Amino acid sequence: MIPYGRQDISQDDIDAVVEVLQSDWLTQGPKVPAFEQALCDYSGAKFAVAVNSATSALHIACLALGVGPGDRVWTSPITFVASANCALYCGAQVDFVDVNPETGNMSPEALRAKLIEAKRQGTLPKVVIPVHLCGHSCDMAAIAALGDEYGFKIIEDAAHAIGSRHDGHILGSCHYSDITVFSFHPVKVITSAEGGMAMTNCADIEAKLVAYRSHGIVKGPNEMVRPDEGGWYYEQHELGFNYRMTDLHAALGLSQLSRLDHFVAERNRLAVIYDSKLSDLPLTPVDPIPGSESARHLYMIRLHQIERRREIFDTLRAKGIQVHVHYFPVHLQPYYLERGFKEGDFVHAEAFYQQILTLPLYPTLTASDQQRVIDELATCLA
Ligand SMILES: *Cc1c(COP(=O)(O)O)cnc(C)c1O
């Protein structure tokens, strides 16, 4: 079977995890801050807060920006459900912004139109969560300009996009956002098995993220509101969670981070081969926008014969080629239909969904396996 994505684990990765197993600290040791510091050094962001998943990172990112009951959070319908669920965890309302029909990323034009209407009705969002689908950057300059104009905060869901750049900025630098979230699930660009990271340049946000990650507990001498009781004393200020990353996971993530540039280069090399060898077929690749370099988490195409998508998917799967579809629009999930969304709410997202197919792409995809994917797809489309 050729999967759509898979991790690449080296002997160095294994050694790094074994070293932690033999050390004094399985969790809350030195590997977590080392991983955080390495991501700050890589991205240029001032702070990084490691957690046990990107889902947890999105949840505490919303909380750190003050999202609660009565607030609105907007995201893209073409994403994994976690990008929307995080708002509901906080008791806020979630809504969606339609996508650009070619990239599947949040459309700044649709966002502007929705903001104008929301301003009229007094229903402006507190937070907007653009998602960098495939690792291809959204038009962040345009989204950030709307943030300044309409007063919302921005969380970038960069689960697909560690290693991507746009306008000369590394995603994760938070140049255009308050917080950027990465995922280290094994299908993503680098992995810590499970894990996530919230990046920010704001010390106040970082302090909140750190507290929410660990039960809402604070330990800094300057943070206490009651008199110090002694060396054992700490205070709980918020209702937080245990979302901590372990040192085993951090050691794996840190080791993988050292190969991030290699992974991104390999993914791009393979994407260029797909681009050229698929160019005569009735399909259009989902490309990064000009001025950006994508980490290429996913290689996605739009089929021209949309009525054949399911048949092509089934045929390739039957041949052991694990194509995929990213994603069924979130607003059409039964859970969201029950909350008032319906077919026709986001027409570009729904049309995009009908056309897309994700082809296998990962650094260890061999030339012969990639050629098989290309040949089988060409046979289907002949
Ligand atoms: C994978 C993913 C997440 C969730 O990441 P986890 O680390 O599995 O919690 C969130 N958003 C997007 C767009 C994703 O692809």
The ligand as an SDF file (V2000), in Angstrom:
LIG
                    3D

 15 15  0  0  0  0  0  0  0  0999 V2000
   -4.0600   17.7730   11.9950 C   0  0  0  0  0  0  0  0  0  0  0  0
   -4.7860   19.0690   12.0650 C   0  0  0  0  0  0  0  0  0  0  0  0
   -5.2160   19.6280   13.2860 C   0  0  0  0  0  0  0  0  0  0  0  0
   -5.1490   18.8890   14.5770 C   0  0  0  0  0  0  0  0  0  0  0  0
   -3.8780   18.4420   14.8880 O   0  0  0  0  0  0  0  0  0  0  0  0
   -3.6600   17.3950   16.0760 P   0  0  0  0  0  0  0  0  0  0  0  0
   -2.2160   17.5920   16.4280 O   0  0  0  0  0  0  0  0  0  0  0  0
   -3.9470   16.0420   15.5060 O   0  0  0  0  0  0  0  0  0  0  0  0
   -4.5720   17.7400   17.1860 O   0  0  0  0  0  0  0  0  0  0  0  0
   -5.7840   20.8880   13.2690 C   0  0  0  0  0  0  0  0  0  0  0  0
   -5.9620   21.5620   12.1220 N   0  0  0  0  0  0  0  0  0  0  0  0
   -5.5890   21.0500   10.9330 C   0  0  0  0  0  0  0  0  0  0  0  0
   -5.7950   21.8570    9.6920 C   0  0  0  0  0  0  0  0  0  0  0  0
   -5.0180   19.7780   10.8680 C   0  0  0  0  0  0  0  0  0  0  0  0
   -4.6930   19.2510    9.6830 O   0  0  0  0  0  0  0  0  0  0  0  0
  1  2  1  0
  2  3  1  0
  2 14  2  0
  3  4  1  0
  3 10  2  0
  4  5  1  0
  5  6  1  0
  6  7  2  0
  6  8  1  0
  6  9  1  0
 10 11  1  0
 11 12  2  0
 12 13  1  0
 12 14  1  0
 14 15  1  0
M  END
$$$$
